[in-house]
Amino acid sequence: MKENRRRMPALIAALILICAAAVLAGCGAKKPTAQSLAKTASEKMAKVNSANVFEHVLFEGDMDTDSLTMDLTLNINADMDVTTRPVMAHAKVRTEVSALGENEVIKSESYSEKNGDKVVVYSTADGENWTQEEQALADSDLTGALENNLYAKIADGTIQAELAEETVEVNGQEAYVLSLTLDGNQIGELMGGALSSMEDMLKDLDISGTTAPVKIYISKDSGYPVRMELDALSIGEALFGQLGTLLGESANVQLKTFSVAVDMSKFNEIDPIKVPQEVRDSAQEAAEAPAETEISDMVGNLEQDIENFDDAGDYQEEMQSGKECVLADQEGKVSVKITVPDGFDELSYSDTYASAYTYMDDDSSASVFYYLFENETADHYLSHMDGEYMHESADYSNIEISDVKEFDMDGTAVKYKTMSFDFQDTHFIQYNIAVPAQNGYLLSVEIDFTGEKELKVDGEAYMKEILSHVTISG
């Protein structure tokens, strides 16, 4: 039983990845709509190669089986960094379990990395003894929190969403609120193959008749989705109501609460994730256990105390506003000073990201986004600006993407690509600029123009004007 219990961190890690994939599987217009905001979020997320995902899951219910009757509360906080190049994740999870009058705090840590068509998960419950386990997760499943399937489906009208009249504040940012309802089939589709990691446990469970109200919060300044809330009560009732399938006995669960809230931050700011060599060297193969044993183990043996390393904190970084900012790496290898461009009101910024927005006239607007990347080259960065996602949707037309071009800016060779296209009735022009910085860093500057008619922009002159407000030093 204790051997099975040591597998609990890996099971919790899988649950967190599945919730992130399901919930996040996945602005610049003057009069935004739910579809236009989702379209912007989809485009922004398509360019994200790393982020921090902080997830809170609350489960409260009463369980009555042939062998026990108990009230059960699970309060899970998971802090996870995710990258896509390479596909990696590092999570710290704090799970508080209350049942049978006992309270227990389970703290676990895990590293996940793609290895061929598998994902290898290294996990620990005490900070010292690590186990290694392979899971059949596809590439997109591990990085489900960075996928944009949900936003794309809202943008093209496949999933209907309503935009609230008022904005709200989320982690210091003004955010639009989109409300929608997903059914079990839609959630299953957005998960992709995420359930494959727990196939033996969940293959016989049916969530097709369930629904889940969802709220998506999209930053007014950056266009990124910064929070999502899901009321999973209906799904939880279906899943846990079928526990008898797993436990081999009758089970009745009266669910009071099952909610998931996910915050995302630090887009394209996460340092490369590496599994420490000592973890690789010491990790033992996790023993196989039947699903019913793992579920029973989760709700039993609550007397064991495994509190041996620090709490998983919420390391999210609040955006700031002002007329100027400095983007810098933690080691002081590069510093980028940015002053607000002419015609823009102010900058929103964190340590390695900044943005600005302005109305050009009644029909058009302009946005500027600044990102600081480590170990990135201009050619590699611009190679991803291929518009692949546009060609896959009938909503995009008149797509034109330039070859890589170059101009000199105070002795620095600046490379860029131009993208122009129509999305439904709105015209877009994007300039994706790559500016070499100090010590192997790259500053990317994206300028987006949006309008309801053809936009007339002197691109190279405008890019030089934006870059004249940038100073890079080592």
Buried (B, 14 or more C-beta within 10 A) or exposed (E): EEEBBBBBBBBBBBBBBBBBBBBBBBBBBEEBBBBBBBBBBBBBBBBBBBBBBBBBBBBBBEBEBEEEEBBBBBBBBBBBBBBBEEBBBBBBBBBBBBBBEEEBEBBBBBBBBBEEEBBBBBBBBBEEEBBBBEBEBBBBBBBBBBBBBBBBBBBBEEBEBEBBEEBEEBBEBBBBBBBBBBBBEBBBBBBBBBBBBBEEBBEEBEBEEBBBBBBBBBBBBBBBBBBBBBBBBBBBBBBBBBBBBBBEEEBEBEBEEBBBBBBBBBBBBBEEBEBEEEBBEBBEEBEEBEBBBBBBBBBBBBEEEBEEBEEBEEEBBEBBBEEEBEBBBEEEBBBBBBBBBEEBEBBBBBBBBBBBBBEBEEBBBBBBBBBBBBEBBBEEBBEEBEBEBBEEBEBBEEBEBBEBBEBEBEEEEBBBBBBBBBBBEBBBBBBBBBBBBBEEBBBBBBBBBBBEEEBEBEBBEBBBEBBEBBEBEE
